């Protein structure tokens, strides 16, 4: 079926300008959610809402058919230093470059996927569609997508809109943050007293730097561990009795975060505590019909090092959206209108007439 991509793009850009003009930093997305919900309902669709998450089911939803989720997030990070433009004032240049906070990450995906959803809802497909604009993605908040999935019908597959230059990320690294503590005994630095907690962490820090997990992903590479923060001591002449450090662990799909944590515990002497195991690595089978169809459209599957709401989805998904990841969280963030136009066209080619496996 032929679609009026130009009109769909114009609608998407107009909505994106409205969203840019509404500050929607994580956990403060209410006005943006209101705007999006109102837009969807004006199109004659019923919406659901929980907190600042907004969703919509395709008409004639049939639990006997497989269900595809189209998801992106409406929240943004705080504006960084260095903006030359007002981050909340959309500015469209003659060359089609649209400036604004959240334009690239992930407003362009929000509006592109919505136009695709509304368009496909007017056609006959062999699967159900759910559109979900989630909140708190940038902080992996409990009030975001994790709170919503239990309210929705069973989902077989998801497309997550994030800036990937419309290449399909079929695997994504997970995240686990560790707080590691060594305990010593205080004493005067001028005398041979105390048990220095700093010295106790040195071997463990070196281990985190050097250790290589055995299983390496062809898409995501090895598990990556980085010591990112160290804290100890109160003043120069006191032997510290406590030293703590933080480890950023990026998991591949070959391990669960729990498995990585247990492996770490077998090697270090300090006490380690994981803040959470919930942000695991995610991946989609390379032989999934939508992955194969993306490849047939000239898309190149890859593994993504950055985290998204995929980490909280208990079903397969791929990450694919307009824009470039390198623009995210930067001053003078922007998206090109042509990128939105390309995204809408590619999404429709990918999904119109697609065959999805049953649950």
N, C-alpha and C positions, 0 to 999 in steps of 0.2 A: 504494500500500500504506500502511496506517495503522501508525504506530509508537508505542511507549510512550515518548514523549519524557520524561515525568516520571522513569521508571526510568533511562533513559539519562543524564539530567541528574544524578540522585543518584549514579550510578556515577562520572561525570566529576568531580563535586565532591569525592567521597571520595578519588579518585586525586590530584586537585590538592592537597588538604590534605597528602597524603603527600609530594608533590614539594616543596611549600613548606617542609616541615620538614627537608628535606635541602639543606644549602648546595651550590649548583652554579654558583659563579662560573666564568666562562670559563676553560677549560683545567683545571678541577677538577670535572668532572661525573660522575666514575666511579660514585659511589653513586647518583646520580639515574638514570643509564643502567641500573644494576643493577636498581633499583626498577621502572623502566618495562619492561625486558626480562622480568623475572619476572612482572609483571602480564599481559603479552601471552601468555606461555607458559602461564600458568594458564588462559587462555581457550581453550587447545588449539591455539594457532597456533605455527608455527615462526618463529624470528627469525634475522636475520643481525646481525653486529656487527663494526664496525671502530673501534678506539679507543673513544670514548664516543658513537659514532653507532649507533643501533639501528633496524633496519628489518624489515619483514614484507611478504611478497607474498600476494596473494589466492589462495585454493585454485583449482586447475585453471588456473593461469597458462598462457596460450596466446599464443605469440609472433606468431600470425597476427592477433591483435586489437590495437587501440590500447591504450596504457597511460597511466593517469592517476596522477600522484604527488600524495600528500597529505603535506605537509611543514610542520613547525614546529620550533622550537629549544628545548632544555632548559636552556641556560645563561642566566645572569643577569649583570648588572653587579654591582659591589660595592655594598653598602648605602651610601647617601649620609647625610650628617648630617641630623638633624631627625626621625628616626623616633620616634614616640611609643609604638609597639608593637614587640615583638620581631619583626624582619623574617623570622625563621625559625620563628615560631610562628603557624600559621594561626588567625585569629580571625574567626569568622562571627557577625555581628550579627543581631539579630532581623529587620532590614529586608532581609536577604539580601546584605549587603555583606561580602565575604570579603577580609580584609587578608592581605598576605604578599608578600615579595620574589619577583618573577616571576609573580605571580598574573595580572597584566594582560599583561605582556610576557615570555614569550608562553605561560605555563602554561595559560591558559584555552583557547588554540588547540590546544596539545598534546593536552589531554584531550578536547576536543570533536571534533577530527578523528579521534582514536583510536576514540571511540565510533561515529562515523559509519562508519569503515573496518570495524570489527568487525560492525556491523549490515549493511552492504552486502555483506560477504563471505558472508552467509547468504542472499543473494538472487541471482537470475540477471541479470547485466548484460552488455552487449555490449562491455565493455571490461575490461581488467585494472586492478587497483589495487595500488599500493605505498604503504605508510605508512612514513615516515621521520622519526624524531626525531633531529635533528642537534645537534651541539655547536659551540662556538666561534663562534657567529654574531655575538655582540656585538663580537668582535675580528676578524672576517673571517679566522679562523685557517686555516692550511693543513691542520690536522687535522680540520676540519669537513666540511661537505657536499661541498666540492671533492674531498676524498679518497675519497668514497663513490660518486659518480656513475658512475665507471668500473667499479664492481663490480655495477651494476644493469643489468637489461635496458633496451633502448631505450625512452625516455619521450617521449610526444607532447605532453603538457601537464601543468602543475602548478598546484595551489592551495597557496599559501604562507600559513600561518596567522600573522598579525600583527594587532595591535589596529587595526582600521579601522572599527569600528562596523558590521561586516558589509556595508560598501559595497566594491565590487570596484575595487581599484587596478589598472588595466590598463597602467599605465606607471609607471616608477620611475626617479628620477635616479641616475646613477652617481657614482662618486667617484674623483678622482685627486688625490694630494698631491704638490706640487712643492717641492723644496728649491732655492732660487735663491741664487747666490753672486756677489758682486763682490769683486775683488781690487785693492788699492791699494798704497801704500807708506807705512810708518810714519815718523814724524818728531815733533819737539817742537812742541807746540801753540803755544808762545810765539813761534816763528820761522816764517818762510814756507817750511816744509819738509814733505815728504811728499805723498802723494796720497790724499785722504780717501775711503775705500771707502763711507762712509755717503752722501756726495753722489752716488756713482755709481748707487746704487739708487733715488734719488728719482724719476727719470723713469719707471723701470720699475714702481715701486709705483703711481704715478699712472696708468700704462697699464692695469694690472690693475684698478684702480678704475673706469676709464671705458670700457674697450673693450666693445663689444657684438658678439657673434657673429651672423652674418647669419640663420642658420636658427633659427626660434623654434617650439617644439613647441606645438600647440594644447592638449595636456594638461599638459605640464611647464614650459612657458614657455621663457625663454632659458637658455643656459648661464650659470651663476653662478660668479664667481671672487671669493674673499675672501682678502686678506692677513691672516693670523692670528697670526704670530709674527715678530719682528725681533730680531736679536742682533748686537752689534758693540761693540768697545772693551774696553780693560782698565783704564784709569784716565783721569782728567779731562785730564791734560796730554800725552797721547800720541795723535797722529793715528792712527786705526785703519786697519790695512792689509787688513782683511777685514770684510765685512758680509754676513750671511746673512738670508734671510727665507723664510717658509713660506707657500704658497698652497694654499687649499682650493678645489678645482675640482669643481663639481657639474654633470655632463654631462646633456644630454637625449638622446633616442633619435635625433636628427638627425645626431649625430656619434659616432664612436668616440673613445675617450680618446686613441688615437694621433693621430688627425686634429687634435684640439684641441691636443695637445702640439706638433705640427708648425706649426700656425698661430701659437701663442705664440712659438715660436722665430724666426719671421719678423719679429717686432715688438720683442722686447726685446734689450738689449745684454748683460745679465748672463748667466751660465751657469746653465741650468735642468736639473735632473735629476728625473725622475718616479720616485717610490718603486715604483709599479706601474701597469700598464695593465689589470689583471685585473677591476676592479670597474666594469664598463661599465653604461650605462643599459639597462633592459629594458622590453619592452612586449609586449602581446598584441593580435592583430588585433581590431578592433571587431566584425568579422563572424564571429568564432569562435563555434561553437555554444554553448559554456558562457557566453561573454560575453552573447550574445543571450538566453540563458535567464535569466541573472541580471537583465537589464533587464526581462524579462517578469515577474519576481517583484518588481518595484518597486525594484530596486537601481539606484544611480546611479554609473556608471563615473567614475573620476577619476585624476589623476596624483599620485603620492606623492613628496614631497621627501626622505623618509627611506630609508635603505639597508637591505636585507635580503639573505637568501640568494638572492633572485631574481637578483642581480648575477652570480652564479656558475653560473647555469643556461643551458646552450646550447640551450634549447627554450623555447617561449612559456609564459607563466605569468601568473596574476593573484594579487594579494595580498588576502586577505579573512579577517577573523577578529573574534572578540568583543573588546570593550573599546575604550578610547580611547587614541590615540597620545599625547595630552598627559599621561596618567598614567604613562607609561613613565619609568623612571629617576628617579622622584620618591620622597620620603619618604612612608610610609604608603600605598604602592601597593595598589590593590584592584581587585576585579572583582565585579560583581553576579551572583548566581546566575541571575537572569532573563536576563542577557546570554548565559550559557552555554546556557541552555534555548533561547533564540532562535536561537543559532548552530547548534545541533544540528538543529533543525527546518528552518532555511533550507538548510544543507548537504545534508540529505536531499532536500529539494524540488529543489534544484539538480542533484543527481547521480543520483537514482533514475530510471532509464530514459533517461538522457542519451545522445545520439549523438555520438561523437567521430570526427573524421576519421582515416583510417589514415595511417601514416607514409609 
